[in-house]
Amino acid sequence: MEQPYVQSQGRAVLKWLLTLILAVTVLSVFAPTVRRLFARLFGVHRIPGDITVSFRGNQYFLPFGSTILFTLLCSSIFWILT
């Protein structure tokens, strides 16, 4: 009896994993553009907490500070609207 539940749970996990991979890929592609747009709009090039790592000739951007700020902004908007 538990077999259909296990299969549906596995499919749900697979959907979330694919969604996460797609989101990370899209964000990685658009990160430089978003960074330039953010700098033009607010005059700030980097928020404290954003990390840029250079590894083997590639540059990786890890937006920890921006993620926290964006989450707080979205939460505040949601809280105000409800």
mmCIF file of the N, C-alpha and C atoms, coordinates in Angstrom:
data_MODEL
# 
_entry.id   MODEL 
# 
loop_
_atom_site.group_PDB 
_atom_site.id 
_atom_site.type_symbol 
_atom_site.label_atom_id 
_atom_site.label_alt_id 
_atom_site.label_comp_id 
_atom_site.label_asym_id 
_atom_site.label_entity_id 
_atom_site.label_seq_id 
_atom_site.pdbx_PDB_ins_code 
_atom_site.Cartn_x 
_atom_site.Cartn_y 
_atom_site.Cartn_z 
_atom_site.occupancy 
_atom_site.B_iso_or_equiv 
_atom_site.pdbx_formal_charge 
_atom_site.auth_seq_id 
_atom_site.auth_comp_id 
_atom_site.auth_asym_id 
_atom_site.auth_atom_id 
_atom_site.pdbx_PDB_model_num 
ATOM 1   N N  . MET A 1 1  ? 0.808  -1.199 0.000   1.00 0.00 ? 1  MET A N  1 
ATOM 2   C CA . MET A 1 1  ? 0.000  0.000  0.000   1.00 0.00 ? 1  MET A CA 1 
ATOM 3   C C  . MET A 1 1  ? 0.853  1.265  0.000   1.00 0.00 ? 1  MET A C  1 
ATOM 4   N N  . GLU A 1 2  ? 2.042  1.199  0.542   1.00 0.00 ? 2  GLU A N  1 
ATOM 5   C CA . GLU A 1 2  ? 2.859  2.403  0.656   1.00 0.00 ? 2  GLU A CA 1 
ATOM 6   C C  . GLU A 1 2  ? 3.630  2.715  -0.625  1.00 0.00 ? 2  GLU A C  1 
ATOM 7   N N  . GLN A 1 3  ? 3.615  1.834  -1.581  1.00 0.00 ? 3  GLN A N  1 
ATOM 8   C CA . GLN A 1 3  ? 4.379  2.049  -2.801  1.00 0.00 ? 3  GLN A CA 1 
ATOM 9   C C  . GLN A 1 3  ? 3.931  3.303  -3.567  1.00 0.00 ? 3  GLN A C  1 
ATOM 10  N N  . PRO A 1 4  ? 2.627  3.560  -3.809  1.00 0.00 ? 4  PRO A N  1 
ATOM 11  C CA . PRO A 1 4  ? 2.249  4.781  -4.535  1.00 0.00 ? 4  PRO A CA 1 
ATOM 12  C C  . PRO A 1 4  ? 2.681  6.056  -3.808  1.00 0.00 ? 4  PRO A C  1 
ATOM 13  N N  . TYR A 1 5  ? 2.615  6.036  -2.475  1.00 0.00 ? 5  TYR A N  1 
ATOM 14  C CA . TYR A 1 5  ? 3.037  7.220  -1.715  1.00 0.00 ? 5  TYR A CA 1 
ATOM 15  C C  . TYR A 1 5  ? 4.519  7.488  -1.897  1.00 0.00 ? 5  TYR A C  1 
ATOM 16  N N  . VAL A 1 6  ? 5.313  6.436  -1.884  1.00 0.00 ? 6  VAL A N  1 
ATOM 17  C CA . VAL A 1 6  ? 6.757  6.589  -2.042  1.00 0.00 ? 6  VAL A CA 1 
ATOM 18  C C  . VAL A 1 6  ? 7.077  7.124  -3.444  1.00 0.00 ? 6  VAL A C  1 
ATOM 19  N N  . GLN A 1 7  ? 6.381  6.624  -4.459  1.00 0.00 ? 7  GLN A N  1 
ATOM 20  C CA . GLN A 1 7  ? 6.622  7.097  -5.817  1.00 0.00 ? 7  GLN A CA 1 
ATOM 21  C C  . GLN A 1 7  ? 6.227  8.562  -5.971  1.00 0.00 ? 7  GLN A C  1 
ATOM 22  N N  . SER A 1 8  ? 5.078  8.944  -5.415  1.00 0.00 ? 8  SER A N  1 
ATOM 23  C CA . SER A 1 8  ? 4.656  10.343 -5.549  1.00 0.00 ? 8  SER A CA 1 
ATOM 24  C C  . SER A 1 8  ? 5.575  11.262 -4.754  1.00 0.00 ? 8  SER A C  1 
ATOM 25  N N  . GLN A 1 9  ? 6.065  10.788 -3.620  1.00 0.00 ? 9  GLN A N  1 
ATOM 26  C CA . GLN A 1 9  ? 6.995  11.594 -2.834  1.00 0.00 ? 9  GLN A CA 1 
ATOM 27  C C  . GLN A 1 9  ? 8.316  11.750 -3.588  1.00 0.00 ? 9  GLN A C  1 
ATOM 28  N N  . GLY A 1 10 ? 8.765  10.709 -4.231  1.00 0.00 ? 10 GLY A N  1 
ATOM 29  C CA . GLY A 1 10 ? 9.994  10.782 -5.014  1.00 0.00 ? 10 GLY A CA 1 
ATOM 30  C C  . GLY A 1 10 ? 9.858  11.737 -6.190  1.00 0.00 ? 10 GLY A C  1 
ATOM 31  N N  . ARG A 1 11 ? 8.696  11.733 -6.830  1.00 0.00 ? 11 ARG A N  1 
ATOM 32  C CA . ARG A 1 11 ? 8.465  12.662 -7.934  1.00 0.00 ? 11 ARG A CA 1 
ATOM 33  C C  . ARG A 1 11 ? 8.438  14.097 -7.441  1.00 0.00 ? 11 ARG A C  1 
ATOM 34  N N  . ALA A 1 12 ? 7.859  14.326 -6.269  1.00 0.00 ? 12 ALA A N  1 
ATOM 35  C CA . ALA A 1 12 ? 7.813  15.674 -5.711  1.00 0.00 ? 12 ALA A CA 1 
ATOM 36  C C  . ALA A 1 12 ? 9.225  16.182 -5.414  1.00 0.00 ? 12 ALA A C  1 
ATOM 37  N N  . VAL A 1 13 ? 10.057 15.321 -4.866  1.00 0.00 ? 13 VAL A N  1 
ATOM 38  C CA . VAL A 1 13 ? 11.436 15.695 -4.569  1.00 0.00 ? 13 VAL A CA 1 
ATOM 39  C C  . VAL A 1 13 ? 12.181 15.982 -5.870  1.00 0.00 ? 13 VAL A C  1 
ATOM 40  N N  . LEU A 1 14 ? 11.954 15.169 -6.891  1.00 0.00 ? 14 LEU A N  1 
ATOM 41  C CA . LEU A 1 14 ? 12.605 15.382 -8.181  1.00 0.00 ? 14 LEU A CA 1 
ATOM 42  C C  . LEU A 1 14 ? 12.176 16.713 -8.795  1.00 0.00 ? 14 LEU A C  1 
ATOM 43  N N  . LYS A 1 15 ? 10.894 17.051 -8.700  1.00 0.00 ? 15 LYS A N  1 
ATOM 44  C CA . LYS A 1 15 ? 10.412 18.334 -9.226  1.00 0.00 ? 15 LYS A CA 1 
ATOM 45  C C  . LYS A 1 15 ? 11.076 19.502 -8.507  1.00 0.00 ? 15 LYS A C  1 
ATOM 46  N N  . TRP A 1 16 ? 11.196 19.408 -7.177  1.00 0.00 ? 16 TRP A N  1 
ATOM 47  C CA . TRP A 1 16 ? 11.849 20.481 -6.421  1.00 0.00 ? 16 TRP A CA 1 
ATOM 48  C C  . TRP A 1 16 ? 13.324 20.584 -6.769  1.00 0.00 ? 16 TRP A C  1 
ATOM 49  N N  . LEU A 1 17 ? 13.972 19.458 -6.953  1.00 0.00 ? 17 LEU A N  1 
ATOM 50  C CA . LEU A 1 17 ? 15.390 19.460 -7.321  1.00 0.00 ? 17 LEU A CA 1 
ATOM 51  C C  . LEU A 1 17 ? 15.600 20.096 -8.692  1.00 0.00 ? 17 LEU A C  1 
ATOM 52  N N  . LEU A 1 18 ? 14.769 19.734 -9.653  1.00 0.00 ? 18 LEU A N  1 
ATOM 53  C CA . LEU A 1 18 ? 14.881 20.330 -10.985 1.00 0.00 ? 18 LEU A CA 1 
ATOM 54  C C  . LEU A 1 18 ? 14.570 21.822 -10.956 1.00 0.00 ? 18 LEU A C  1 
ATOM 55  N N  . THR A 1 19 ? 13.589 22.225 -10.149 1.00 0.00 ? 19 THR A N  1 
ATOM 56  C CA . THR A 1 19 ? 13.269 23.643 -10.002 1.00 0.00 ? 19 THR A CA 1 
ATOM 57  C C  . THR A 1 19 ? 14.444 24.397 -9.397  1.00 0.00 ? 19 THR A C  1 
ATOM 58  N N  . LEU A 1 20 ? 15.069 23.829 -8.394  1.00 0.00 ? 20 LEU A N  1 
ATOM 59  C CA . LEU A 1 20 ? 16.223 24.455 -7.756  1.00 0.00 ? 20 LEU A CA 1 
ATOM 60  C C  . LEU A 1 20 ? 17.389 24.597 -8.729  1.00 0.00 ? 20 LEU A C  1 
ATOM 61  N N  . ILE A 1 21 ? 17.661 23.562 -9.494  1.00 0.00 ? 21 ILE A N  1 
ATOM 62  C CA . ILE A 1 21 ? 18.749 23.609 -10.474 1.00 0.00 ? 21 ILE A CA 1 
ATOM 63  C C  . ILE A 1 21 ? 18.455 24.673 -11.529 1.00 0.00 ? 21 ILE A C  1 
ATOM 64  N N  . LEU A 1 22 ? 17.226 24.744 -12.006 1.00 0.00 ? 22 LEU A N  1 
ATOM 65  C CA . LEU A 1 22 ? 16.848 25.744 -12.996 1.00 0.00 ? 22 LEU A CA 1 
ATOM 66  C C  . LEU A 1 22 ? 16.977 27.157 -12.429 1.00 0.00 ? 22 LEU A C  1 
ATOM 67  N N  . ALA A 1 23 ? 16.538 27.361 -11.193 1.00 0.00 ? 23 ALA A N  1 
ATOM 68  C CA . ALA A 1 23 ? 16.624 28.683 -10.570 1.00 0.00 ? 23 ALA A CA 1 
ATOM 69  C C  . ALA A 1 23 ? 18.074 29.117 -10.382 1.00 0.00 ? 23 ALA A C  1 
ATOM 70  N N  . VAL A 1 24 ? 18.930 28.225 -9.939  1.00 0.00 ? 24 VAL A N  1 
ATOM 71  C CA . VAL A 1 24 ? 20.345 28.554 -9.750  1.00 0.00 ? 24 VAL A CA 1 
ATOM 72  C C  . VAL A 1 24 ? 21.005 28.874 -11.088 1.00 0.00 ? 24 VAL A C  1 
ATOM 73  N N  . THR A 1 25 ? 20.657 28.130 -12.119 1.00 0.00 ? 25 THR A N  1 
ATOM 74  C CA . THR A 1 25 ? 21.216 28.382 -13.446 1.00 0.00 ? 25 THR A CA 1 
ATOM 75  C C  . THR A 1 25 ? 20.786 29.750 -13.971 1.00 0.00 ? 25 THR A C  1 
ATOM 76  N N  . VAL A 1 26 ? 19.499 30.065 -13.856 1.00 0.00 ? 26 VAL A N  1 
ATOM 77  C CA . VAL A 1 26 ? 18.994 31.353 -14.333 1.00 0.00 ? 26 VAL A CA 1 
ATOM 78  C C  . VAL A 1 26 ? 19.614 32.499 -13.539 1.00 0.00 ? 26 VAL A C  1 
ATOM 79  N N  . LEU A 1 27 ? 19.687 32.360 -12.235 1.00 0.00 ? 27 LEU A N  1 
ATOM 80  C CA . LEU A 1 27 ? 20.281 33.409 -11.412 1.00 0.00 ? 27 LEU A CA 1 
ATOM 81  C C  . LEU A 1 27 ? 21.764 33.592 -11.708 1.00 0.00 ? 27 LEU A C  1 
ATOM 82  N N  . SER A 1 28 ? 22.460 32.524 -11.990 1.00 0.00 ? 28 SER A N  1 
ATOM 83  C CA . SER A 1 28 ? 23.883 32.630 -12.320 1.00 0.00 ? 28 SER A CA 1 
ATOM 84  C C  . SER A 1 28 ? 24.098 33.352 -13.647 1.00 0.00 ? 28 SER A C  1 
ATOM 85  N N  . VAL A 1 29 ? 23.218 33.107 -14.587 1.00 0.00 ? 29 VAL A N  1 
ATOM 86  C CA . VAL A 1 29 ? 23.343 33.755 -15.891 1.00 0.00 ? 29 VAL A CA 1 
ATOM 87  C C  . VAL A 1 29 ? 23.058 35.248 -15.780 1.00 0.00 ? 29 VAL A C  1 
ATOM 88  N N  . PHE A 1 30 ? 22.040 35.612 -15.010 1.00 0.00 ? 30 PHE A N  1 
ATOM 89  C CA . PHE A 1 30 ? 21.630 37.007 -14.921 1.00 0.00 ? 30 PHE A CA 1 
ATOM 90  C C  . PHE A 1 30 ? 22.276 37.783 -13.781 1.00 0.00 ? 30 PHE A C  1 
ATOM 91  N N  . ALA A 1 31 ? 23.143 37.169 -12.996 1.00 0.00 ? 31 ALA A N  1 
ATOM 92  C CA . ALA A 1 31 ? 23.755 37.847 -11.851 1.00 0.00 ? 31 ALA A CA 1 
ATOM 93  C C  . ALA A 1 31 ? 24.539 39.097 -12.238 1.00 0.00 ? 31 ALA A C  1 
ATOM 94  N N  . PRO A 1 32 ? 25.377 39.074 -13.276 1.00 0.00 ? 32 PRO A N  1 
ATOM 95  C CA . PRO A 1 32 ? 26.095 40.304 -13.625 1.00 0.00 ? 32 PRO A CA 1 
ATOM 96  C C  . PRO A 1 32 ? 25.164 41.442 -14.050 1.00 0.00 ? 32 PRO A C  1 
ATOM 97  N N  . THR A 1 33 ? 24.112 41.110 -14.787 1.00 0.00 ? 33 THR A N  1 
ATOM 98  C CA . THR A 1 33 ? 23.163 42.130 -15.223 1.00 0.00 ? 33 THR A CA 1 
ATOM 99  C C  . THR A 1 33 ? 22.417 42.715 -14.038 1.00 0.00 ? 33 THR A C  1 
ATOM 100 N N  . VAL A 1 34 ? 21.984 41.867 -13.137 1.00 0.00 ? 34 VAL A N  1 
ATOM 101 C CA . VAL A 1 34 ? 21.264 42.336 -11.950 1.00 0.00 ? 34 VAL A CA 1 
ATOM 102 C C  . VAL A 1 34 ? 22.183 43.179 -11.074 1.00 0.00 ? 34 VAL A C  1 
ATOM 103 N N  . ARG A 1 35 ? 23.440 42.795 -10.973 1.00 0.00 ? 35 ARG A N  1 
ATOM 104 C CA . ARG A 1 35 ? 24.399 43.561 -10.179 1.00 0.00 ? 35 ARG A CA 1 
ATOM 105 C C  . ARG A 1 35 ? 24.587 44.972 -10.750 1.00 0.00 ? 35 ARG A C  1 
ATOM 106 N N  . ARG A 1 36 ? 24.706 45.092 -12.080 1.00 0.00 ? 36 ARG A N  1 
ATOM 107 C CA . ARG A 1 36 ? 24.841 46.409 -12.709 1.00 0.00 ? 36 ARG A CA 1 
ATOM 108 C C  . ARG A 1 36 ? 23.569 47.235 -12.535 1.00 0.00 ? 36 ARG A C  1 
ATOM 109 N N  . LEU A 1 37 ? 22.407 46.610 -12.683 1.00 0.00 ? 37 LEU A N  1 
ATOM 110 C CA . LEU A 1 37 ? 21.136 47.304 -12.503 1.00 0.00 ? 37 LEU A CA 1 
ATOM 111 C C  . LEU A 1 37 ? 20.990 47.804 -11.076 1.00 0.00 ? 37 LEU A C  1 
ATOM 112 N N  . PHE A 1 38 ? 21.344 46.976 -10.116 1.00 0.00 ? 38 PHE A N  1 
ATOM 113 C CA . PHE A 1 38 ? 21.278 47.355 -8.707  1.00 0.00 ? 38 PHE A CA 1 
ATOM 114 C C  . PHE A 1 38 ? 22.223 48.519 -8.423  1.00 0.00 ? 38 PHE A C  1 
ATOM 115 N N  . ALA A 1 39 ? 23.385 48.505 -9.051  1.00 0.00 ? 39 ALA A N  1 
ATOM 116 C CA . ALA A 1 39 ? 24.351 49.592 -8.846  1.00 0.00 ? 39 ALA A CA 1 
ATOM 117 C C  . ALA A 1 39 ? 23.831 50.900 -9.429  1.00 0.00 ? 39 ALA A C  1 
ATOM 118 N N  . ARG A 1 40 ? 23.163 50.836 -10.569 1.00 0.00 ? 40 ARG A N  1 
ATOM 119 C CA . ARG A 1 40 ? 22.617 52.053 -11.183 1.00 0.00 ? 40 ARG A CA 1 
ATOM 120 C C  . ARG A 1 40 ? 21.446 52.603 -10.379 1.00 0.00 ? 40 ARG A C  1 
ATOM 121 N N  . LEU A 1 41 ? 20.580 51.724 -9.901  1.00 0.00 ? 41 LEU A N  1 
ATOM 122 C CA . LEU A 1 41 ? 19.386 52.181 -9.188  1.00 0.00 ? 41 LEU A CA 1 
ATOM 123 C C  . LEU A 1 41 ? 19.709 52.735 -7.809  1.00 0.00 ? 41 LEU A C  1 
ATOM 124 N N  . PHE A 1 42 ? 20.554 52.056 -7.067  1.00 0.00 ? 42 PHE A N  1 
ATOM 125 C CA . PHE A 1 42 ? 20.792 52.412 -5.670  1.00 0.00 ? 42 PHE A CA 1 
ATOM 126 C C  . PHE A 1 42 ? 22.176 52.977 -5.401  1.00 0.00 ? 42 PHE A C  1 
ATOM 127 N N  . GLY A 1 43 ? 23.061 52.953 -6.378  1.00 0.00 ? 43 GLY A N  1 
ATOM 128 C CA . GLY A 1 43 ? 24.402 53.495 -6.201  1.00 0.00 ? 43 GLY A CA 1 
ATOM 129 C C  . GLY A 1 43 ? 25.309 52.628 -5.345  1.00 0.00 ? 43 GLY A C  1 
ATOM 130 N N  . VAL A 1 44 ? 24.902 51.403 -5.105  1.00 0.00 ? 44 VAL A N  1 
ATOM 131 C CA . VAL A 1 44 ? 25.697 50.468 -4.300  1.00 0.00 ? 44 VAL A CA 1 
ATOM 132 C C  . VAL A 1 44 ? 26.105 49.311 -5.198  1.00 0.00 ? 44 VAL A C  1 
ATOM 133 N N  . HIS A 1 45 ? 27.392 49.032 -5.248  1.00 0.00 ? 45 HIS A N  1 
ATOM 134 C CA . HIS A 1 45 ? 27.867 47.954 -6.114  1.00 0.00 ? 45 HIS A CA 1 
ATOM 135 C C  . HIS A 1 45 ? 27.777 46.595 -5.448  1.00 0.00 ? 45 HIS A C  1 
ATOM 136 N N  . ARG A 1 46 ? 28.036 46.551 -4.170  1.00 0.00 ? 46 ARG A N  1 
ATOM 137 C CA . ARG A 1 46 ? 27.946 45.285 -3.432  1.00 0.00 ? 46 ARG A CA 1 
ATOM 138 C C  . ARG A 1 46 ? 27.384 45.558 -2.061  1.00 0.00 ? 46 ARG A C  1 
ATOM 139 N N  . ILE A 1 47 ? 26.606 44.623 -1.580  1.00 0.00 ? 47 ILE A N  1 
ATOM 140 C CA . ILE A 1 47 ? 26.083 44.681 -0.222  1.00 0.00 ? 47 ILE A CA 1 
ATOM 141 C C  . ILE A 1 47 ? 27.040 43.880 0.653   1.00 0.00 ? 47 ILE A C  1 
ATOM 142 N N  . PRO A 1 48 ? 27.313 44.343 1.881   1.00 0.00 ? 48 PRO A N  1 
ATOM 143 C CA . PRO A 1 48 ? 28.158 43.534 2.761   1.00 0.00 ? 48 PRO A CA 1 
ATOM 144 C C  . PRO A 1 48 ? 27.553 42.131 2.936   1.00 0.00 ? 48 PRO A C  1 
ATOM 145 N N  . GLY A 1 49 ? 28.339 41.143 2.728   1.00 0.00 ? 49 GLY A N  1 
ATOM 146 C CA . GLY A 1 49 ? 27.861 39.769 2.819   1.00 0.00 ? 49 GLY A CA 1 
ATOM 147 C C  . GLY A 1 49 ? 27.859 39.079 1.467   1.00 0.00 ? 49 GLY A C  1 
ATOM 148 N N  . ASP A 1 50 ? 27.914 39.843 0.382   1.00 0.00 ? 50 ASP A N  1 
ATOM 149 C CA . ASP A 1 50 ? 28.039 39.253 -0.945  1.00 0.00 ? 50 ASP A CA 1 
ATOM 150 C C  . ASP A 1 50 ? 29.497 38.882 -1.166  1.00 0.00 ? 50 ASP A C  1 
ATOM 151 N N  . ILE A 1 51 ? 29.720 37.691 -1.654  1.00 0.00 ? 51 ILE A N  1 
ATOM 152 C CA . ILE A 1 51 ? 31.077 37.178 -1.804  1.00 0.00 ? 51 ILE A CA 1 
ATOM 153 C C  . ILE A 1 51 ? 31.334 36.865 -3.274  1.00 0.00 ? 51 ILE A C  1 
ATOM 154 N N  . THR A 1 52 ? 32.500 37.250 -3.764  1.00 0.00 ? 52 THR A N  1 
ATOM 155 C CA . THR A 1 52 ? 32.934 36.900 -5.108  1.00 0.00 ? 52 THR A CA 1 
ATOM 156 C C  . THR A 1 52 ? 34.184 36.037 -4.978  1.00 0.00 ? 52 THR A C  1 
ATOM 157 N N  . VAL A 1 53 ? 34.140 34.862 -5.603  1.00 0.00 ? 53 VAL A N  1 
ATOM 158 C CA . VAL A 1 53 ? 35.247 33.910 -5.520  1.00 0.00 ? 53 VAL A CA 1 
ATOM 159 C C  . VAL A 1 53 ? 35.790 33.668 -6.925  1.00 0.00 ? 53 VAL A C  1 
ATOM 160 N N  . SER A 1 54 ? 37.082 33.777 -7.083  1.00 0.00 ? 54 SER A N  1 
ATOM 161 C CA . SER A 1 54 ? 37.728 33.444 -8.353  1.00 0.00 ? 54 SER A CA 1 
ATOM 162 C C  . SER A 1 54 ? 38.388 32.076 -8.207  1.00 0.00 ? 54 SER A C  1 
ATOM 163 N N  . PHE A 1 55 ? 38.055 31.172 -9.137  1.00 0.00 ? 55 PHE A N  1 
ATOM 164 C CA . PHE A 1 55 ? 38.583 29.807 -9.072  1.00 0.00 ? 55 PHE A CA 1 
ATOM 165 C C  . PHE A 1 55 ? 38.846 29.323 -10.489 1.00 0.00 ? 55 PHE A C  1 
ATOM 166 N N  . ARG A 1 56 ? 40.089 29.028 -10.776 1.00 0.00 ? 56 ARG A N  1 
ATOM 167 C CA . ARG A 1 56 ? 40.520 28.500 -12.075 1.00 0.00 ? 56 ARG A CA 1 
ATOM 168 C C  . ARG A 1 56 ? 40.061 29.381 -13.240 1.00 0.00 ? 56 ARG A C  1 
ATOM 169 N N  . GLY A 1 57 ? 40.205 30.664 -13.082 1.00 0.00 ? 57 GLY A N  1 
ATOM 170 C CA . GLY A 1 57 ? 39.863 31.581 -14.166 1.00 0.00 ? 57 GLY A CA 1 
ATOM 171 C C  . GLY A 1 57 ? 38.388 31.951 -14.251 1.00 0.00 ? 57 GLY A C  1 
ATOM 172 N N  . ASN A 1 58 ? 37.546 31.350 -13.440 1.00 0.00 ? 58 ASN A N  1 
ATOM 173 C CA . ASN A 1 58 ? 36.130 31.680 -13.427 1.00 0.00 ? 58 ASN A CA 1 
ATOM 174 C C  . ASN A 1 58 ? 35.819 32.490 -12.178 1.00 0.00 ? 58 ASN A C  1 
ATOM 175 N N  . GLN A 1 59 ? 34.826 33.338 -12.281 1.00 0.00 ? 59 GLN A N  1 
ATOM 176 C CA . GLN A 1 59 ? 34.432 34.155 -11.143 1.00 0.00 ? 59 GLN A CA 1 
ATOM 177 C C  . GLN A 1 59 ? 33.029 33.754 -10.724 1.00 0.00 ? 59 GLN A C  1 
ATOM 178 N N  . TYR A 1 60 ? 32.871 33.429 -9.437  1.00 0.00 ? 60 TYR A N  1 
ATOM 179 C CA . TYR A 1 60 ? 31.590 32.998 -8.900  1.00 0.00 ? 60 TYR A CA 1 
ATOM 180 C C  . TYR A 1 60 ? 31.101 34.032 -7.902  1.00 0.00 ? 60 TYR A C  1 
ATOM 181 N N  . PHE A 1 61 ? 29.838 34.381 -8.011  1.00 0.00 ? 61 PHE A N  1 
ATOM 182 C CA . PHE A 1 61 ? 29.229 35.378 -7.149  1.00 0.00 ? 61 PHE A CA 1 
ATOM 183 C C  . PHE A 1 61 ? 28.275 34.674 -6.199  1.00 0.00 ? 61 PHE A C  1 
ATOM 184 N N  . LEU A 1 62 ? 28.484 34.833 -4.898  1.00 0.00 ? 62 LEU A N  1 
ATOM 185 C CA . LEU A 1 62 ? 27.645 34.223 -3.870  1.00 0.00 ? 62 LEU A CA 1 
ATOM 186 C C  . LEU A 1 62 ? 26.932 35.340 -3.104  1.00 0.00 ? 62 LEU A C  1 
ATOM 187 N N  . PRO A 1 63 ? 25.676 35.618 -3.452  1.00 0.00 ? 63 PRO A N  1 
ATOM 188 C CA . PRO A 1 63 ? 24.980 36.788 -2.901  1.00 0.00 ? 63 PRO A CA 1 
ATOM 189 C C  . PRO A 1 63 ? 24.278 36.506 -1.571  1.00 0.00 ? 63 PRO A C  1 
ATOM 190 N N  . PHE A 1 64 ? 25.030 36.232 -0.524  1.00 0.00 ? 64 PHE A N  1 
ATOM 191 C CA . PHE A 1 64 ? 24.405 35.950 0.770   1.00 0.00 ? 64 PHE A CA 1 
ATOM 192 C C  . PHE A 1 64 ? 23.687 37.176 1.331   1.00 0.00 ? 64 PHE A C  1 
ATOM 193 N N  . GLY A 1 65 ? 24.342 38.315 1.325   1.00 0.00 ? 65 GLY A N  1 
ATOM 194 C CA . GLY A 1 65 ? 23.741 39.545 1.849   1.00 0.00 ? 65 GLY A CA 1 
ATOM 195 C C  . GLY A 1 65 ? 22.542 39.983 1.037   1.00 0.00 ? 65 GLY A C  1 
ATOM 196 N N  . SER A 1 66 ? 22.648 39.909 -0.280  1.00 0.00 ? 66 SER A N  1 
ATOM 197 C CA . SER A 1 66 ? 21.525 40.281 -1.144  1.00 0.00 ? 66 SER A CA 1 
ATOM 198 C C  . SER A 1 66 ? 20.337 39.359 -0.940  1.00 0.00 ? 66 SER A C  1 
ATOM 199 N N  . THR A 1 67 ? 20.598 38.080 -0.729  1.00 0.00 ? 67 THR A N  1 
ATOM 200 C CA . THR A 1 67 ? 19.520 37.128 -0.497  1.00 0.00 ? 67 THR A CA 1 
ATOM 201 C C  . THR A 1 67 ? 18.777 37.450 0.787   1.00 0.00 ? 67 THR A C  1 
ATOM 202 N N  . ILE A 1 68 ? 19.502 37.764 1.834   1.00 0.00 ? 68 ILE A N  1 
ATOM 203 C CA . ILE A 1 68 ? 18.867 38.120 3.105   1.00 0.00 ? 68 ILE A CA 1 
ATOM 204 C C  . ILE A 1 68 ? 18.055 39.399 2.952   1.00 0.00 ? 68 ILE A C  1 
ATOM 205 N N  . LEU A 1 69 ? 18.616 40.396 2.278   1.00 0.00 ? 69 LEU A N  1 
ATOM 206 C CA . LEU A 1 69 ? 17.905 41.644 2.062   1.00 0.00 ? 69 LEU A CA 1 
ATOM 207 C C  . LEU A 1 69 ? 16.651 41.434 1.219   1.00 0.00 ? 69 LEU A C  1 
ATOM 208 N N  . PHE A 1 70 ? 16.757 40.663 0.156   1.00 0.00 ? 70 PHE A N  1 
ATOM 209 C CA . PHE A 1 70 ? 15.613 40.379 -0.707  1.00 0.00 ? 70 PHE A CA 1 
ATOM 210 C C  . PHE A 1 70 ? 14.527 39.612 0.046   1.00 0.00 ? 70 PHE A C  1 
ATOM 211 N N  . THR A 1 71 ? 14.909 38.664 0.880   1.00 0.00 ? 71 THR A N  1 
ATOM 212 C CA . THR A 1 71 ? 13.945 37.912 1.676   1.00 0.00 ? 71 THR A CA 1 
ATOM 213 C C  . THR A 1 71 ? 13.225 38.811 2.661   1.00 0.00 ? 71 THR A C  1 
ATOM 214 N N  . LEU A 1 72 ? 13.953 39.688 3.322   1.00 0.00 ? 72 LEU A N  1 
ATOM 215 C CA . LEU A 1 72 ? 13.318 40.632 4.246   1.00 0.00 ? 72 LEU A CA 1 
ATOM 216 C C  . LEU A 1 72 ? 12.367 41.574 3.521   1.00 0.00 ? 72 LEU A C  1 
ATOM 217 N N  . LEU A 1 73 ? 12.758 42.036 2.346   1.00 0.00 ? 73 LEU A N  1 
ATOM 218 C CA . LEU A 1 73 ? 11.900 42.918 1.566   1.00 0.00 ? 73 LEU A CA 1 
ATOM 219 C C  . LEU A 1 73 ? 10.617 42.213 1.143   1.00 0.00 ? 73 LEU A C  1 
ATOM 220 N N  . CYS A 1 74 ? 10.724 41.010 0.631   1.00 0.00 ? 74 CYS A N  1 
ATOM 221 C CA . CYS A 1 74 ? 9.538  40.250 0.216   1.00 0.00 ? 74 CYS A CA 1 
ATOM 222 C C  . CYS A 1 74 ? 8.648  39.914 1.402   1.00 0.00 ? 74 CYS A C  1 
ATOM 223 N N  . SER A 1 75 ? 9.248  39.544 2.516   1.00 0.00 ? 75 SER A N  1 
ATOM 224 C CA . SER A 1 75 ? 8.467  39.239 3.714   1.00 0.00 ? 75 SER A CA 1 
ATOM 225 C C  . SER A 1 75 ? 7.725  40.471 4.210   1.00 0.00 ? 75 SER A C  1 
ATOM 226 N N  . SER A 1 76 ? 8.389  41.616 4.170   1.00 0.00 ? 76 SER A N  1 
ATOM 227 C CA . SER A 1 76 ? 7.745  42.856 4.613   1.00 0.00 ? 76 SER A CA 1 
ATOM 228 C C  . SER A 1 76 ? 6.575  43.233 3.714   1.00 0.00 ? 76 SER A C  1 
ATOM 229 N N  . ILE A 1 77 ? 6.766  43.100 2.406   1.00 0.00 ? 77 ILE A N  1 
ATOM 230 C CA . ILE A 1 77 ? 5.671  43.393 1.479   1.00 0.00 ? 77 ILE A CA 1 
ATOM 231 C C  . ILE A 1 77 ? 4.511  42.450 1.700   1.00 0.00 ? 77 ILE A C  1 
ATOM 232 N N  . PHE A 1 78 ? 4.786  41.151 1.865   1.00 0.00 ? 78 PHE A N  1 
ATOM 233 C CA . PHE A 1 78 ? 3.735  40.184 2.124   1.00 0.00 ? 78 PHE A CA 1 
ATOM 234 C C  . PHE A 1 78 ? 3.009  40.475 3.433   1.00 0.00 ? 78 PHE A C  1 
ATOM 235 N N  . TRP A 1 79 ? 3.762  40.844 4.453   1.00 0.00 ? 79 TRP A N  1 
ATOM 236 C CA . TRP A 1 79 ? 3.173  41.157 5.764   1.00 0.00 ? 79 TRP A CA 1 
ATOM 237 C C  . TRP A 1 79 ? 2.266  42.388 5.677   1.00 0.00 ? 79 TRP A C  1 
ATOM 238 N N  . ILE A 1 80 ? 2.686  43.396 4.916   1.00 0.00 ? 80 ILE A N  1 
ATOM 239 C CA . ILE A 1 80 ? 1.884  44.615 4.770   1.00 0.00 ? 80 ILE A CA 1 
ATOM 240 C C  . ILE A 1 80 ? 0.598  44.325 3.987   1.00 0.00 ? 80 ILE A C  1 
ATOM 241 N N  . LEU A 1 81 ? 0.685  43.488 2.969   1.00 0.00 ? 81 LEU A N  1 
ATOM 242 C CA . LEU A 1 81 ? -0.486 43.193 2.136   1.00 0.00 ? 81 LEU A CA 1 
ATOM 243 C C  . LEU A 1 81 ? -1.507 42.278 2.803   1.00 0.00 ? 81 LEU A C  1 
ATOM 244 N N  . THR A 1 82 ? -1.085 41.531 3.814   1.00 0.00 ? 82 THR A N  1 
ATOM 245 C CA . THR A 1 82 ? -2.044 40.620 4.468   1.00 0.00 ? 82 THR A CA 1 
ATOM 246 C C  . THR A 1 82 ? -2.564 41.184 5.765   1.00 0.00 ? 82 THR A C  1 
# 
